[in-house]
Amino acid sequence: MNNADEPVKEVFQPLPNVARENFKGFILFYLRLFFDIGSFTVYKDVKRYLARTNKNVLEVGCGFKPYRYLVPAGVKYCGVDWIGAGNNFHCQAEDVIYYAGDILPLEDSSFDYLFHTEVLEHVYYLDQFLNECYRVLSENGKMFFTIPFAARNHYIPYDYWRLTPVSLEKLLVKAGFTHILVRPRGADIIVIIAKINVFFVRIIMRAMNNSVLSLINKVIFGSLFIIPIIFNTLLGHILLFLRVGSVDDPLGYSVYCDKIGEYV
């Protein structure tokens, strides 16, 4: 058991969600979608949502703007992120509006569509954040976001919440949103496969950080786990396609909601 005074240490952080701006970014983008099934489910839903946008779009917590290319031609895109994203989440890009994390530096009712992916679990003041999302949306604006459910503690110490569909709905209603739809991403069997892969990766990372092992031994040790990781990942994608398992314990949720009228 860890001493209560000792901070929890993260063995490894999630793979960066980079943009497809060059050859390296292109390869890393699709490698992440393959090995991180949770990210793949996020990508599918974001792609579907953005394909329906026809006016201006705001992404909050945009990071490297990996989904910018999915915005249809002619639709105005704006990315906003926390000023500490570069130091704490290792994702800082150009042409992004950075803010302190409280009041969005945008005018009221200035966007018709708003989305954020795997951001809400890192926001401590949920009410304030959702109120700000509501404020900057136009009268009939629409918001979409994803949030993990069965996920390990990550980007410590900035990981705060795992929310159920009921709690998500209550938070959104409190902020003024309507037409709320919460959909699960993945199922319990996919969660099990993802957890096994995380276990393997954790072993590999600890071996790589072991100063006693030689470079050759590290490579040999790490390669022993590559085949089961690839096999597990392929199996996970197949089961995801076949929709096997219970959605009561999903990888996460995709949430859709509308702003109708003015905030009171």
Summary of the structure (lengths in Angstrom):
residues: 264
radius of gyration: 19.4
end to end distance: 47.5
largest distance: 64.1
contacts: 781
relative contact order: 0.16
helix: 41%
strand: 18%
